[in-house]
Amino acid sequence: MKYSVELPINYLHKSDQLDYHFIIASHCLEHSEYYEFYKNRNKDKFTILDNGAFETGEAMKDDAYLEIIKTLSPDVVVIPDVYKNPKATLARYSEFMQTWKASKIEDTALMGVIQCDGREDIAHMMGDLYYSNGVEWIGVPYISELNRSRFIAQHPEWLNIHILGLHSLSDILSYNALSNIKSIDSSLPVKITKENKSLLDQLFSYQISTITEDNLNENLLDTNLKIFKTFCNSIENLKGLNI
């Protein structure tokens, strides 16, 4: 399972340690340094572009999103969604797909995001809808009412699943057992570093990390990124972990 971490602007230079780039489109509009960094990134590295709905509370308008997509040319684009609102998410999906088809952008895959308001049957329906309509990736966010591992295990036919966000390092143990989970993004290593802890000493955090975080212990951040990478890439690697 490949990993990426939402690094604050002052630590974006550490992105070469990550398996792939996970870019949040709303940050591109709000922070020119962030946007410029990713404009000049290594284009050979796999890139997922997220719409920023979780960070701002609402996915950006399709036209603005499309401009960023054209500028950054990511490998995967996350379709606009509305957190915990499946009806509104499906409306945004329908609207965006019209814009997407008209754009005639090629060589870019789409990711549909599962949203549910406590009803797991809705989550199953949304994933099936995306997949049956040629959406190649399914994104599964953290939703307290949804057991992500159990839910994903019921859908081996969804070949490319992305885990959106992570509160606890221990969850990775179950994700690694599911071969269709291809990637994960999280700010957990940053959050734990902010608390001046090692990920091996504190496995979870529910606090907020922002794009403008500063004064992090860089050596500790490097250590936590290494621990996170080791867990994500293969739990077998833990036997050789030397921290």
Residue pairs with C-beta under 8 A, 6 or more apart in sequence:
1 163
1 172
1 175
1 176
1 181
1 182
1 183
1 184
1 232
1 233
2 19
2 20
2 46
2 182
2 183
2 184
2 232
2 233
3 18
3 19
3 20
3 183
3 184
3 185
3 186
3 228
3 229
3 232
3 233
4 18
4 19
4 20
4 21
4 22
4 48
4 183
4 184
4 185
5 18
5 22
5 185
5 186
5 187
5 188
5 189
5 190
5 225
5 228
6 22
6 24
6 185
6 186
6 187
6 190
6 209
6 211
7 14
7 15
7 18
7 190
8 190
8 209
8 210
8 211
8 212
8 213
8 214
8 216
9 31
9 33
9 34
9 37
9 211
9 212
10 213
10 214
11 190
11 213
11 216
11 218
11 221
12 34
12 37
14 221
14 222
14 225
15 21
15 41
16 42
17 222
17 225
17 226
17 229
18 225
18 229
19 46
19 183
19 229
19 232
19 233
20 45
20 46
20 47
20 48
20 183
21 38
21 41
21 45
21 46
21 47
21 48
21 74
22 47
22 48
22 50
22 185
23 38
23 47
23 48
23 49
23 50
23 72
23 74
24 50
24 52
24 55
24 211
25 49
25 50
25 51
25 52
25 60
25 65
25 68
25 69
26 51
26 52
26 55
26 56
26 60
27 34
27 35
27 52
27 55
27 211
28 34
28 35
28 38
28 68
28 72
29 35
29 60
29 64
29 68
30 211
31 211
31 212
34 211
38 72
39 71
39 72
41 47
43 73
46 75
47 72
47 73
47 74
47 75
47 76
48 74
48 75
48 76
48 77
48 78
48 111
48 162
48 183
48 185
49 68
49 69
49 72
49 74
49 76
49 77
49 78
50 78
50 164
50 185
51 59
51 60
51 65
51 78
51 79
51 80
51 81
52 59
52 60
53 59
53 80
53 81
53 82
53 83
54 83
54 141
54 164
54 165
57 83
58 82
59 65
59 80
59 81
59 82
59 92
60 80
62 80
62 95
62 96
62 99
63 99
65 80
65 96
66 99
66 100
66 103
69 77
69 103
69 105
69 108
70 103
70 105
73 108
74 108
75 108
75 109
76 108
76 109
76 110
76 111
76 136
76 137
76 162
77 108
77 109
77 110
77 111
78 110
78 111
78 113
78 139
79 92
79 93
79 96
79 97
79 110
79 111
79 112
79 113
79 135
80 89
80 92
80 93
80 95
80 96
81 89
81 92
81 93
81 112
81 113
81 115
82 88
82 89
82 92
82 115
83 115
83 141
84 115
84 116
84 117
84 143
85 115
85 117
86 115
86 116
86 117
86 122
86 123
86 126
89 113
89 115
89 126
90 126
90 129
93 112
93 130
100 110
109 136
109 137
109 160
110 135
110 136
110 137
111 135
111 136
111 137
111 138
111 139
111 162
112 126
112 127
112 129
112 130
112 131
112 135
112 137
112 138
112 139
113 138
113 139
113 140
113 141
113 164
114 123
114 126
114 127
114 138
114 139
114 140
114 141
114 146
115 123
115 126
115 141
115 143
116 122
116 123
116 126
116 143
116 145
116 146
118 145
120 145
120 146
120 151
123 146
123 151
124 151
124 154
124 155
127 138
127 155
127 158
130 138
131 138
131 157
131 158
136 159
136 160
137 160
137 161
137 162
138 155
138 158
138 160
138 161
138 162
139 161
139 162
139 164
140 146
140 148
140 151
140 152
140 161
140 162
140 163
140 164
141 164
141 165
142 148
142 164
142 165
142 166
142 167
148 163
148 171
148 175
149 171
149 174
149 175
149 177
149 178
152 158
152 161
152 178
152 180
152 181
153 178
155 161
155 180
156 180
158 180
159 180
160 180
160 182
161 178
161 180
161 181
161 182
162 181
162 182
162 183
162 184
162 185
163 175
163 181
163 183
163 184
163 185
163 186
164 185
165 185
165 186
165 187
166 172
166 184
166 186
166 188
167 188
167 204
167 205
167 206
168 188
168 203
168 204
169 188
169 199
169 203
169 204
169 227
169 228
169 231
170 203
170 204
172 184
172 231
172 232
172 235
173 235
175 181
175 184
176 231
176 232
176 234
176 235
184 232
186 228
187 209
188 199
188 204
188 205
188 228
189 199
189 221
189 224
189 225
189 227
189 228
190 209
190 213
190 216
190 221
190 224
191 205
191 207
191 208
191 209
192 198
192 199
192 202
192 205
192 224
193 216
193 217
193 220
193 221
193 224
194 207
194 209
194 213
194 216
195 202
195 205
195 207
196 217
196 220
198 220
198 223
198 224
198 227
198 243
199 223
199 224
199 227
199 228
200 227
200 243
223 243
226 243
227 241
227 243
230 237
230 238
230 241
231 238
